[in-house]
Amino acid sequence: MKFLNQIYRLVFVLFFLFFAGFIHSKSIPVGMTDASILQVKVTVQYPHFIQPWRNKNPEVRQSTGIYIGENKILIPAQAVYFYTSIEIKKPDSLKVFTAELERLDPDLGLAILKFNDPNASKDLKAVTFSNEVFLPGTGLVMESKDQRSLEEKKIRMIRLDMEAYASGYVELPFIEIQSEEKLDGVGELIVDVSSRIPQGILYQFKENNTGRVIPTFSIRHFIDGKNFPFKGFRFKPLIDSATRNHYGLRKDDLGVLVAEIYPGSSADGVLQLEDVLLEVSNFKIDPKGYFDHPKFGKLNVSYLFHNTNDTDSSFGKKIKIKVFRNKKPVSLELDLKPIPESAIRIPYGNSRFQTPKYLMLAGIIFQELSEQYLTEHGNQWRNRVSKELLYLNDFYRIKRNSKEGKVVFLSQVLPLSGNKAYHTAHQMILKTVNGVQVQSLEQLQTLITESGTPYVHFVMTDGFEMIFKKEEIQSLNAEAKQSFQIQRDSNF
């Protein structure tokens, strides 16, 4: 009898887990009168990448929020970078609620907020996201223009594609849409026109009447607290016959060339540079890097690694690949991992909520190179910055090995009488200090503080040199802080 009771208990637990999973994954239509769409006002204060000791003037961002249950709101990540306050209005209510950021994913471009008031979500209806995507199809954009009315506008959902659409590091699936109506692209909910089942969130909309929607299966993966997998390499197309002949490929062979491998990533230690990727999960890869998906048609090979749609995802599994190495076919397996942030030598794309670091020495500002620093120079930034910095940003963003450090450079010299000999120095890459190669600002700071010599000798990659007495560095820093209203020698 005791044994039977244990069996009944086990069956009950399994049934409960199955039922809970079914409810969680079930698609629930969203009605026009459902209290699910919120107005979000975010005050942000962005850092100044050229003068990193100060912030820019505050700005206000308006966005759409979607209530997802448990006092949480879904919102585009771009709306909350460097926020100072978040205010939320519910439908049919004049009261303003505050919230804080719980977490965000810079590659997916979404963030989750949480009400500060535990009772704020009263009368709100949660939106659930599942794996159901109806493509091609017609959808409705649910816009909250004010707290008393909700507008719906029609869109055409064209196809699924892959891109780092949130200016992130990882290519992820998105739904391409078209509409003749004016849309904002600030996090509006998209539902299927007939079933009203959520299809995704409108991330951006352009003047050419096209936009991009984050698909529902990616949203669900993020809400569940899971990381997104990353393939760990970059590839180049193999479309010219001369290159294909060089790698021993026949005329009818497919495949793309592995051109870059991220240290510490899924591909590190498995793939090799100049491998030709022929197959992934039994799908043949064409010379441009595409494969034929049975439902969505031609898709970039990155989908097979980065997709989190339960129906055909490799998330949490080993993924089988076939490569052509040294003119011989080789079968391999990749254990998919999230992108290793440590593999990024020069940060690019969105800020990922990272404040620019600086270190002041003798009134001279040193920084670590980022694309955000370069683009801060205006629309013509590529013509205004150092060609050496531009070249590194274009071709050396990813570390070639795990030991390679950041690019530390002299960004500007604050004009003081004690550093007058170096006033013309600008955007120079620092090579060594007292003969030691510099890998980061933290290391540079340590080299200065722990130096046992009376002089500090800086050498740039172009041969330019600077020499200061060690005691001069602090006295000039004190003068610079007073003259230029800088609070600290460093911000890390």
C-alpha positions, 0 to 999 in steps of 0.5 A: 500500500505504501508503494502504491501511495508513492506511485500515486504521488509521483504520478500527481507530481508529473501531472502537475508539472506537465499541466503547469508547463502547458499553462505556461506555454499556452497562447492567450489572446490579448483583447483591445480592452485588456489592461496590459499595455502601459505608458512608460516615461524614462529620464536618462542621463547618458555618459560623455564618452569624450569627457568621461568624468561628466554626464550629458544633460538629462533626456526623457524617453517615452516607450510602451510597456507590456505587463507580463505578471508578477509586478513586471513590465517588458520594455525595449532596453534602449529606453532604459540605458543610464536611467535615473527615474522610471514612471509608469501610467496604467490604463484609465488611471492618472496615478504615476507609479515608479519602477526599477530595472530588474534585468536586461539583455543588450543583444535581444534589446529587451529589459524587465522592470519591476514596480516599486509598489507591490500593489501597482499591478492590481487590475492589470492582465498579464500578456503571455508569449509562446512559440507560435509565429504565423508567417507570413501573416497580418498583425495588429500593433497595439499602441497606447497614445494616452492612458484612456485609449488604445489604437490598433494599426495593421501591419504585414508580417513578411518573413523571419530573418537574422541580424544583430538588430539591437546593435548587439554582439549576437545575431538573433531572429527578427520578423520583418514587417511592412505598414502604410501607417506611421508607427513609433517602434518603441516596444508596441505589442504585435498580435495576430489579426485573427487569433489576437495571439502575441507575435512579438514586440515592435523594436524599430520602424523606419521611414521606408515603412519597414520595421523589425519585430522581436519574435515571441519565442525569443521574448519567452526565452528572455522572460524565463531568465535564460541566456542566448547561445552564441556560435563563437565564430565569424565566417566569410562567404566562399563565392569565387571559384579561385578561393574555393579551388584553394581550399580543395572544394569541388564545383558543387560543394557548399560551405563558408570559411571560418574567419574569426574565433572568439576566445573562450567561446563555443567554437574555441578549441573545436573549430580552426581558422580556415575550416570550411563549414559545410553542414550544421545539424544536418542542414547544408550551408550554401556559399553565402552562409544560408540554409533552407529552413522547412518553414521559414525558407532561406535563413542565415546559418546563425539561426541554427546556433542562436535560435531559441524556438522550442520546435527547432532550437539547439539551446542546451544541446550539443550541435553537430557540424561538419567541416572541410579541414585540410581538404578532408571532411571532419565531423564535430560537436559544439557545446553552445555557450553564451557570448564571452564578454571577455572576448571583446577587445573594443566594445561596439554597438550599444553601450551594454550599460557600460560607463566609459572608464578614464584615468588621468595622469599629469593632467592627461586623459587615458581611456580604453578604446570603444566604438562609442568614443569614436561615434561621439565625434558626430555624424562625420566621425569616421573623418574626424578620428585618428585613422589608427583608432578607426582601423583597430575598431574596424578590424580588431574588435575581437581578441585574437587570443585570451591574453590580448588586452584592451586598446589603451590610448591617450585621448586628450591633454588638459592644457597645464603649464606642467604638461605644455610640451605635450599639448598637441598629443591627441588620440595616440595609442599607449604602448608601454610604461617604463618598458611594460606593455599596457593591457588595461587602465587598471594595469596602467594605474598599478604600474604608476602607483607601484613604480619604484623609479623617480621617472615615468616613461610613456611610449606610444605606438608611433614612437612619441614619448612622454616623461614625467617625474613621479611626484609631478603626476599627482600635483598636475592632477590636482591642478587639472581637477581644480581648473577643469572641475574634474572630481576624481583621478579615475572612475573605476 
